[in-house]
Amino acid sequence: MAQEHFLNPPMPDVIASWKFYLEQLDIKPGDSVLDVGCNTGDTEHFLISLFPFVNKVVGLDYDENRIAVAKETWESKGKNEKIEFIQGDGSALPFNDNTFDKIICAETLEWIKDPKTAIKEIKRVLKPNGIALIQHTDWDQTVYTTTNIEKTRLIIQSFGDSGPDGIIGRRLLVMCKQVGFNKVSPLVYTMINDKFEEPYYSFKLAKMIKDWLLTKKIINNEELESWISELKEMSLNDEFYFSINRNICVCYK
């Protein structure tokens, strides 16, 4: 969800987080940038809008349908020649060694069978003195205000535990160190919302959590609807609070 459809309609809190990520890359004129796990491609267009002086931005995703959507959007936006989308595997990147000046990989490693191999691949295709930013949420660190803390804990834990690796965010630093970058700087970006409504991330995430848990048949619809109704009521009463931590490693080759 970190990379899917955050520009149209715009999600200000997600856009702010992406601006922070990209600023850590210290993007320079003429840089070539790779996005591993580009999803539907909003990141590429946002990056170009912030750094129009880059040479190339390549978005790669394993899912052919997402790449198709990314290409359709790219065409509708005028086919910017600096943007390219490729279907490929993050654990076997289809590029030569030392190809890119900067690389970003956000909310992707959980979905790769061997995430450390993917990080090794990122290091391989990164140029000497290049910078890679690797990010992932640790879903246990999701905070919603609620009067029923037991229910909320159950929902959040069930959501994280039912994915491939919902706590991978806390393991990023160790994995990035183990692959042999010259330097790895850990950061945490905390997103905070005080409203539970469109277009805030807390609202969209709650819907995603509900849909995911219903698909997995873990918690019934009545319990999830009750949870969301309480969050809406707390927001109306100006009692709502949400935060989530984005774990980040800025890696220097």
Secondary structure as UniProt FT lines:
FT   TURN            2..3
FT   TURN            8..9
FT   HELIX           12..24
FT   TURN            29..30
FT   STRAND          32..36
FT   TURN            39..40
FT   HELIX           42..50
FT   TURN            52..53
FT   STRAND          56..61
FT   HELIX           64..76
FT   TURN            77..78
FT   TURN            81..82
FT   STRAND          83..87
FT   TURN            90..91
FT   TURN            97..98
FT   STRAND          100..106
FT   HELIX           109..111
FT   HELIX           115..125
FT   STRAND          126..137
FT   HELIX           139..141
FT   STRAND          143..144
FT   HELIX           149..161
FT   TURN            166..167
FT   HELIX           168..171
FT   HELIX           172..178
FT   TURN            179..180
FT   STRAND          183..193
FT   TURN            198..199
FT   HELIX           201..216
FT   HELIX           221..236
FT   TURN            237..238
FT   STRAND          242..252
//
